[in-house]
């Protein structure tokens, strides 16, 4: 989160050519005066009933600034940041893998796809060209006999005659019986039917 704009203003400046620039002589005078007052612990100001509370609050603010400087320095000087490490087994600063513009475009276009692609010719899978798989059931309840029933669905067809529309679905049922043992045999019975839907 960005800091809000500062509301304080400087008492004076030491650079530039404006009228608020303190002269070298005045700066030297107040610097020396402060050194003298500091050496006495600002005794005159602390003894003053009007200035003493202000000096007290200024000192509290200075203590708070010193505390903040300590915290800022500790955060600035640390070698790692939460979540970032210093070895190959941890995430390193500047070690995040990014993708190029070409890779981003390839993802959008899905250029590396190897499946789910519909074709445009008879040698490829076409849209709407999926076949319904056959249903197969086996029955081995009779000894030496396997009975298999396969149900195959044809293409769903729509027929329009005048104002009438008919939908049909052809079905083929094939039953194969395989007998093993002393008299092996294989017989197949196929029946077809067409379901008419309206």
Secondary structure, 3 states (H helix, E strand, C coil): CCCCCCCCCCCCECCCCCCCECCHHHHHHHHHHHHHHHHCCCHHHHHCCCHHHHHHHHHHHHHHHHHHHHHHHHHHHCCCCCCCCCCCCCCCCCCCCCCCHHHHHHHHHCCCCCCCCCCCCCCCCCCCCCCCCCEEEEECCCCCEEEEEEEEEEEEEEEEECCEEEEEEEEEEEEEEEECCCCCEEEEEEEEEEEEEC
